[in-house]
């Protein structure tokens, strides 16, 4: 791609549609804990086939503003691109005729992610995740009774590790049956996807008997897992310990995480408002503390996934409006740079919406079943 601005700085009539796509990507990225700068860059790569770092910088001067400053710095652009290269989300190639100049493009498309390649990526993710928790379970089972330094935490870790494994097995089965049962073949190659840096590899096995040390190992893994990304990164340690402990007070969370009481309170209120956890007081009149419980890992995670789907579904009316407008203005716009790519993107997006709607309903049904199960368990506990 040449550096001719006419090729990548679209006509203002096309830019209005480009900006809508970028805004959508930014909104969706917030629920994945992706920075606004990274979302902007992904948005630019969606609306262009290939871009150099200079071109990305020029586009950011048009669309990105942080306070009074416009544009994304060259250093940030380089770091974000390198990070996504490591994830396998984008690829890099040399600009023809230029020795030290590269251009970047996204790997695959919406349809690729629900294709056979998407299936392979999903299976690899589950393989990595379940391998870790099964190894933790094995380590716990091998600890002799006399070596356990905290029997209560030992029981909690056994129960929650089993719950994590059962949930991941359930989710894998759900995805394979509902999403990938009759997947279309993709034109992309298998090398287009990898999971190289989605996880920080755990190479050393647990050799001690300290339950706290083993719990920290689980918490560290959760904090780096793509399955448990929290919308606000600063809240993540609070949720990680609720996953391992199930029920905790605010003071216990402060001791475990080392986070300020103010931030913990903020995180707990956020989780309560989102419906991820519940707060309760014990019947013991002498105990006036408020307890916070993550009753079900499945409900918490499925609810998060459903919120992501809702962001896409909320964009459905806009998708239809943009597509109809692009079609009605085809005579005026079809020869402008960016028209065909943006129209194709919107058309492809629209084709995926029925599948998203199907999955939204499946998640809603599964959440209801898990809620009924938890309600029965809580009722039995009170008896």
PyMOL commands that set and color helices and strands:
alter all, ss='L'
color gray80, all
select helices_A, chain A and resi 5-8+12-30+36-47+53-63+74-87+110-113+116-142+145-147+151-178+190-192+211-223+226-228+233-245+250-257+261-274+297-314+316-328+330-333+339-382
alter helices_A, ss='H'
color red, helices_A
select strands_A, chain A and resi 51-52+65-66+69-70+90-94+102-106+247-249+278-280+291-293
alter strands_A, ss='S'
color yellow, strands_A
deselect
rebuild
show_as cartoon
